Amino acid sequence: MDGWFYPPTLVTGVGPASELAQVEVFGPVLVAMSFRTPAEAVTLANNTRYGLAASLWTQDIDQALDVARGIQAGTIWINSTNLFDASSGFGGYHESGFGREGGREGLYDYARRVPPTAVHGRATKAVANGTVEPGAPPAERAPAIDRTPKMYVAGKQARPDSGYSRLVHASTGGVIGEVGDGNRKDIRNAVEAARAAAASWAASTGYNRAQILYYVAENLSARLAEFAQRLRLMTGASATAAEAEVQASIERLFTFAAWADKFEGNVHVPPLRGAALAVPEPVGVIGVACATERPLLGLIGLVAPAVSMGNAVVVVPSERYPLSATDLYQVLDTSDVPAGVVNIVTGSRDALSQVLADHEDVDAVWYAGTAEGRRAVEAASVGNMKRTWTHLESEFAIAALPADEALREATNIKNIWIPWGA
């Protein structure tokens, strides 16, 4: 036959950096490389920007399952290949795309969440209750000591690379503090810290992550009055509304702590000789850009589900009211949160969100803000096919954030096919 056809080919003697070993060939070509240990095999398999599917061949099922968990691909076939069924989701990791087709997880990607504001105005009422409830804010006073809160990177306070700071104003207009003005290098340092912490945090047990989040909630509860006072001073909220926001933040921590060891996968039984295990895994490093209003709840409501599932995060807190975030890292320091799991960079939300979306080592970006910022994040994320979860601040009530949706966004589903029988 005439035409562009390539014969089945086996390529040997190829190095890990070769283009043949790095890209998806999509042809009858097999590149063979040797390895000495299962750990080295996993490293070679993950040395690529792609992660659609993989096949493992072995007589040791225990080793196969252990290696399958380590390979970053959406589908793992054990002693088999090219098995598909509508009951089991199919999709990739990294630049092989995100989302799933088939299975329960595939349905979620085709379902649209109804914004809480569209349901009888309940979210609008909740936001109003948190911001305009009667009650005068506390009188603003300059701090006794001139202190500029720093950023929080790799478990340590960090000065901004630029050396510049941003003024933070009280609801009445007076200056109540300053925070660092973050830039691209600050985000780069925070992403490096998050990546260094991501593997060990993901490998920790759900029970351990739950206990740490419980500890954060307990320590925040002990400082409830202090955080409520800060919210009143910054936002002008009443004493009742400010305390309610701190209480809601504590409840979110307890909620996602409880989910940390309970958001589990499924076993699909397709009409083939075997089963497919749908295993949730952390996305990796998530960039989080928080809404302006309700600064404490807006931060914790997004960070808690991401961290509970084993992700490391780089957070850009409320641009107008960042002091709740800089106060929070004192709680993190005393709650056994490992260094690098939560990193906080203060500054311009949309500018720093753009840097996060452009960064090749960020796996997902969660954004709550303007329509323009939302479009910019989604467009920039195309560069390495990172996942995005974006919301307009005007339509999104953080208190009504669906826990199951947040947990799904914080995880990838890996399908491991295990054959049995003859």
C-alpha positions in Angstrom: 0.0 0.0 0.0 1.1 3.5 -0.7 1.0 6.2 2.0 2.5 7.3 5.2 2.9 4.1 7.2 5.6 3.2 9.7 6.5 -0.4 10.4 6.4 -1.7 14.0 9.8 -0.8 15.5 11.7 -1.6 18.7 14.2 1.1 19.7 17.0 0.2 22.2 20.0 2.0 23.6 17.9 5.2 24.2 18.8 7.5 27.1 16.2 9.0 29.5 16.7 12.5 28.0 16.1 11.3 24.4 13.1 12.8 22.6 11.8 9.3 21.9 11.7 8.6 25.7 10.1 12.0 26.5 7.2 12.4 24.0 4.1 10.5 23.0 5.1 8.8 19.7 1.6 7.6 18.8 2.9 4.9 16.5 3.9 1.3 16.5 7.2 2.2 18.2 8.4 0.8 21.5 11.3 2.4 23.3 13.0 -0.1 25.7 15.2 1.0 28.6 16.6 -1.2 31.4 16.3 -0.5 35.1 17.8 -2.0 38.2 15.1 -1.5 40.8 11.4 -0.8 40.9 12.1 2.7 42.2 14.3 3.4 39.2 11.6 2.1 36.9 9.1 4.5 38.4 11.6 7.4 38.0 12.1 6.6 34.3 8.3 6.2 33.8 7.6 9.6 35.3 10.4 11.4 33.4 8.0 12.9 30.9 5.5 15.8 30.6 2.8 13.3 29.8 0.9 10.7 31.7 -2.0 9.1 29.9 -1.6 5.4 30.5 0.9 2.7 31.4 1.2 -1.0 31.4 3.0 -3.1 34.1 4.0 -6.7 33.5 5.1 -8.8 36.5 4.4 -12.0 38.3 4.4 -10.2 41.7 1.0 -8.5 42.2 2.2 -6.8 45.4 5.0 -5.1 43.6 2.7 -4.2 40.7 0.3 -2.4 43.0 3.1 -0.6 44.7 4.6 0.6 41.4 1.2 1.5 40.1 0.7 4.0 42.9 4.0 5.6 42.1 3.5 6.1 38.3 1.9 9.4 37.4 -0.6 8.3 34.8 -4.4 8.3 34.6 -4.7 4.6 33.8 -2.5 1.7 34.9 -3.0 -1.7 33.3 -1.4 -4.7 35.2 -0.4 -7.6 33.0 -2.8 -6.2 30.3 -3.1 -3.2 28.0 -5.7 -1.1 26.2 -8.7 -2.2 28.4 -11.6 0.3 28.4 -15.1 0.3 29.7 -17.6 3.1 30.2 -17.8 2.2 33.9 -14.2 3.2 34.5 -13.0 6.8 34.0 -10.2 7.4 31.4 -8.0 10.5 31.3 -4.5 11.7 31.9 -2.1 13.5 34.2 0.0 16.5 33.4 0.1 17.5 29.7 -2.0 14.5 28.7 -4.9 16.6 29.9 -7.2 16.6 32.9 -10.8 15.5 33.5 -12.1 12.0 32.9 -14.4 10.3 30.4 -16.5 7.4 31.7 -17.3 6.3 35.2 -18.8 8.5 38.0 -15.8 10.8 37.8 -16.5 11.4 34.1 -20.1 12.6 34.9 -18.8 15.2 37.3 -16.9 17.0 34.5 -20.1 17.3 32.5 -22.2 18.6 35.4 -22.5 22.3 36.1 -22.6 23.6 39.6 -25.5 26.0 40.2 -24.0 29.2 41.8 -25.3 29.6 45.4 -26.6 33.1 44.5 -29.0 31.6 42.0 -30.8 29.5 44.6 -33.3 31.8 46.3 -30.7 34.4 47.0 -29.4 32.5 50.0 -25.7 33.1 49.2 -26.4 36.9 48.8 -28.0 36.9 52.2 -25.1 35.0 53.8 -22.6 37.5 52.4 -24.7 40.4 53.5 -25.0 39.0 57.0 -21.2 38.8 57.1 -20.5 42.4 56.0 -23.2 44.9 56.8 -24.6 43.7 60.1 -25.0 46.7 62.5 -22.2 47.3 64.9 -19.3 49.7 64.9 -15.8 48.3 64.3 -13.2 48.8 67.0 -11.3 52.1 67.0 -8.1 51.9 64.9 -4.9 52.3 66.7 -1.3 52.3 65.4 0.6 49.2 66.6 2.8 49.8 69.6 5.7 48.4 67.6 6.3 49.1 63.9 6.0 45.6 62.6 5.6 44.5 58.9 4.3 41.0 58.7 6.4 38.9 56.3 5.5 36.3 53.8 5.5 32.6 54.7 7.6 30.3 52.6 8.9 26.8 53.5 7.7 27.2 57.1 9.7 30.4 57.6 8.9 34.1 57.5 10.4 35.6 54.3 10.9 39.2 53.2 9.6 40.1 49.8 12.2 40.0 47.0 11.3 43.5 45.9 11.9 45.0 49.3 8.6 46.9 48.9 5.5 46.7 51.1 1.8 47.5 50.7 -0.3 49.5 53.1 -3.3 47.8 54.8 -6.1 50.2 55.7 -8.8 49.9 58.3 -12.5 50.1 57.3 -12.4 53.7 58.4 -9.4 54.6 56.1 -6.5 54.7 58.5 -3.4 52.6 58.0 -3.2 49.6 60.4 -0.3 47.8 58.9 1.9 46.8 56.0 2.6 43.5 54.2 5.2 42.5 51.6 4.5 43.2 48.0 5.1 39.9 46.3 6.5 39.4 42.8 7.5 36.6 40.4 10.5 35.5 42.4 8.5 35.2 45.6 6.1 32.9 43.8 9.0 30.9 42.4 10.5 30.4 45.8 7.1 29.4 47.2 6.5 26.9 44.4 9.9 25.4 45.0 9.1 25.0 48.7 5.7 23.5 47.9 7.2 21.0 45.4 9.8 20.0 48.0 7.1 19.2 50.5 4.5 17.7 48.2 5.8 14.2 47.9 6.2 13.5 51.6 2.9 15.2 52.5 1.1 13.2 49.8 2.7 10.0 51.2 1.5 10.7 54.7 -1.6 8.9 55.9 -5.0 10.5 55.7 -5.3 10.0 59.5 -2.1 12.0 60.0 -3.3 14.8 57.8 -6.6 14.8 59.7 -4.9 15.1 63.0 -2.8 18.1 61.9 -5.9 19.9 60.5 -7.8 19.2 63.8 -4.8 20.8 65.6 -4.9 23.9 63.4 -8.7 24.2 64.1 -8.1 23.8 67.9 -5.4 26.5 67.9 -7.4 28.9 65.8 -10.3 28.4 68.2 -8.1 29.3 71.1 -7.4 32.7 69.4 -10.9 33.3 68.2 -11.3 36.7 69.9 -8.0 37.9 68.4 -8.9 36.9 64.9 -12.4 38.3 65.2 -10.9 41.6 66.4 -8.6 41.8 63.4 -11.5 41.1 61.0 -13.6 43.9 62.6 -10.7 46.4 62.3 -10.0 45.5 58.6 -13.4 45.0 57.2 -15.7 47.0 59.4 -17.8 43.9 60.2 -19.8 43.8 63.4 -18.6 41.8 66.4 -21.2 39.1 65.7 -20.3 38.8 62.0 -16.6 38.7 62.6 -16.9 36.0 65.3 -19.2 34.1 62.9 -16.5 34.2 60.2 -13.9 32.8 62.5 -16.3 30.1 63.7 -17.1 29.2 60.1 -13.4 28.9 59.3 -12.9 26.6 62.3 -15.8 24.5 61.1 -14.3 24.2 57.6 -11.1 22.9 59.1 -12.9 20.3 61.2 -15.0 19.3 58.1 -12.0 18.7 55.8 -10.0 17.1 58.6 -12.8 14.6 58.9 -12.8 14.0 55.2 -9.0 13.5 55.0 -9.1 9.8 55.6 -12.7 9.2 54.2 -12.7 10.5 50.7 -11.8 7.2 49.1 -12.0 5.6 45.7 -14.3 3.0 44.0 -14.0 -0.5 42.6 -15.3 -0.7 39.1 -16.3 -4.2 37.8 -16.4 -3.9 34.0 -17.6 -6.9 31.9 -14.0 -8.1 31.5 -11.9 -10.6 33.5 -10.9 -8.3 36.3 -11.6 -5.1 38.2 -10.5 -1.4 38.0 -9.6 0.4 41.1 -10.4 4.2 40.9 -7.9 5.6 43.4 -7.9 9.4 44.3 -4.5 11.0 44.4 -3.4 14.5 45.2 -3.0 16.9 42.3 0.4 18.1 43.6 1.1 21.8 43.9 -2.0 24.1 43.8 -1.9 27.9 43.5 -4.8 29.5 45.4 -5.9 33.1 44.9 -8.4 34.1 47.5 -11.5 36.4 47.3 -11.3 39.9 48.7 -14.2 39.7 51.1 -14.4 37.4 54.1 -10.6 37.1 54.1 -10.1 34.4 56.7 -12.9 32.1 55.6 -12.0 32.7 51.9 -8.5 31.4 52.6 -9.3 28.5 54.9 -12.3 27.4 52.8 -9.9 26.8 49.8 -6.7 25.8 51.5 -8.3 23.1 53.9 -9.7 20.8 51.2 -6.5 21.0 49.1 -4.2 20.2 52.1 -6.5 17.5 53.4 -6.1 15.5 50.2 -2.3 15.7 50.4 -1.6 18.8 48.2 0.9 21.5 48.9 -0.4 25.1 48.3 0.9 28.5 47.4 -1.7 31.0 48.6 -2.3 34.6 47.6 -4.6 35.9 50.3 -7.1 38.7 50.1 -5.4 41.7 48.5 -7.3 44.2 50.6 -7.4 42.4 53.9 -4.2 40.3 54.1 -3.5 40.5 57.8 -5.7 37.5 58.6 -3.4 35.4 56.5 -0.2 36.7 58.1 -1.7 36.1 61.5 -2.6 32.6 60.5 0.9 31.4 59.8 1.5 31.8 63.6 -1.2 29.2 64.0 0.3 26.9 61.3 3.7 27.1 63.1 2.3 25.8 66.3 0.1 23.1 64.7 2.7 20.6 63.3 2.0 21.7 59.7 5.1 20.5 57.8 7.3 23.2 56.2 6.3 24.0 52.6 2.8 22.5 52.7 1.2 26.0 53.1 3.1 29.0 51.6 1.6 32.5 51.7 2.6 35.3 49.3 0.9 38.7 49.8 0.4 41.2 47.0 -1.7 41.8 43.9 -4.1 38.9 43.5 -4.4 39.1 39.7 -0.7 39.7 39.0 0.4 36.9 41.2 -2.4 34.6 39.9 -1.0 35.2 36.4 2.5 34.1 37.6 1.0 31.0 39.2 -0.9 30.1 36.0 2.2 30.6 33.9 4.4 28.5 36.2 5.3 25.1 34.7 5.7 23.4 38.1 2.2 24.4 39.4 -0.3 21.6 38.8 -3.5 23.5 39.4 -4.8 27.0 40.1 -7.9 27.9 42.2 -9.1 31.4 41.7 -11.9 33.5 43.2 -12.0 37.0 41.8 -13.0 39.1 38.8 -14.1 38.0 35.3 -11.0 39.4 33.8 -8.8 37.6 36.2 -10.6 34.4 35.7 -10.2 34.5 32.0 -6.5 35.3 32.3 -5.9 32.4 34.6 -7.7 29.9 32.4 -5.9 31.2 29.3 -2.4 31.1 30.9 -3.0 27.5 32.3 -3.1 26.1 28.7 0.8 26.2 28.6 1.2 23.0 30.6 -2.5 21.8 30.8 -2.8 22.7 34.4 -6.2 22.3 36.0 -8.2 25.4 37.0 -11.1 25.9 39.4 -12.3 29.5 39.1 -15.1 31.5 40.6 -16.5 35.0 40.2 -16.4 36.6 43.6 -19.8 38.1 43.0 -21.4 34.7 42.5 -19.4 32.6 45.0 -20.2 32.4 48.7 -17.3 30.6 50.3 -19.5 29.4 53.2 -21.6 27.5 50.7 -18.6 25.8 49.0 -19.7 22.2 48.4 -17.3 19.9 50.2 -17.5 17.1 47.7 -16.8 19.4 44.8 -13.7 20.8 46.5 -12.4 17.4 47.3 -12.9 16.2 43.7 -11.0 19.3 42.5 -8.1 18.5 44.9 -7.6 15.0 43.5 -6.8 13.1 40.4 -8.4 9.7 39.8 -6.0 6.9 38.8 -7.6 3.8 37.4 -5.6 0.6 38.1 -6.8 -2.4 36.1 -6.2 -5.8 37.7 -7.0 -8.9 35.7 -7.9 -12.2 37.1 -8.9 -15.6 35.9 -8.1 -17.3 32.6 
